[in-house]
């Protein structure tokens, strides 16, 4: 058993401090040595040794921004952030999105490619197209990709990468997607549930920033949620945490959740069921989700009645989640959830009538790039770890 007198302890402390300094330069940008020391609580001599080591290992570079001015010729240090890059891919039923970020998390490119077929073969082809376009726009080659994170619908087995309950993309069910993508792209990916990635993006960039207990409820072509408890994403035993569609409201044998499902394809059904009651309406058959929401915004009576029921259904799921987890915040996402701004008061009213401690409810401001943003954040984190650990391994081999 190691004691604090072990030679390994100073080496470990140095490694920890080197990583702290490197992360500081990635998050703050270029800094003088004194600034690095102050931010990390290190002495100037220690900082100097650490920075020199990082320079020697190709992780940091030094330059003189005021070299033509003797009074300002102090050196500045910055992390080298473009030697390796991260690739994120979002598999959707309508579009596949791909993006590139450097080691600071700065997004270098984002592209979107339309999906015309939901077969696995077609999806893989579109993934290739999206990745190639993202790389081309960013100016990088695939050989520079250090990490790949893929967002997919359904429950993801974190060990095998196998997909279950993939909703509208049934060709993904039972597929060990991580292995398939590794074969296609030559790099082993991390496959993550798409709503979990939106939740991570909300935690880093959206309403979830600084919130210990919150959820994202995604209402779109399907229904799902991501949960953050005690500041950490909750995946559950099989990766199925947040599969709120399976909450047995009403008839537990009704697998379509006819009476409670707020997903997009249910909205036209609500309009058809109410049409005979509202004779005066601008809506025409066949009803569509988009036309109904647009009409509700302009005050159409039938559309407003449909949206009122939609608000009640969304509120039901928010109430169920927060009753169990005692959430501070619920963020609405997905194609329908992101349009809930004009009936948010109705949702809030219903939730407040059901639960004793209602959460704050917000509409996501991340747009349709939430999955990709979360994927890129996670891929960047993985890439940063790998780049630093490769340096440590190289040092160990040289000793």
Secondary structure, DSSP 8 states (H G I E B T S, - for coil): ---TTSHHHHHHHHHHHHHHHHHHHHHH-SB-HHHHHHHHT--HHHHHHHHHHHHHTTSEEEE-TTTTSGGG---EEEE--SSSEEEEEEE-SSEEEEEEE-TT--EEEEEEEE----SHHHHHHHHHHHHHHHHHHHT--GGGEEEEEEEESSEE-TTT-BEE--TT-GGGTT-BHHHHHHHHHSS--EEEEHHHHHHHHHHHHSTTTT-SSEEEEEESSSEEEEEEETTEEE--SSS-TT-GGGS--S-TT-TT-TTT--SHHHHHHHHHHHGGG--S-S--SS--HHHHHHHHHTT-HHHHHHHHHHHHHHHHHHHHHHHHH--SEEEEEHHHHTTGGGGHHHHHHHHHHH-SS--EEEE-SSGGGHHHHHHHHHHHHHHHHHHHHHHHHHHHHH-
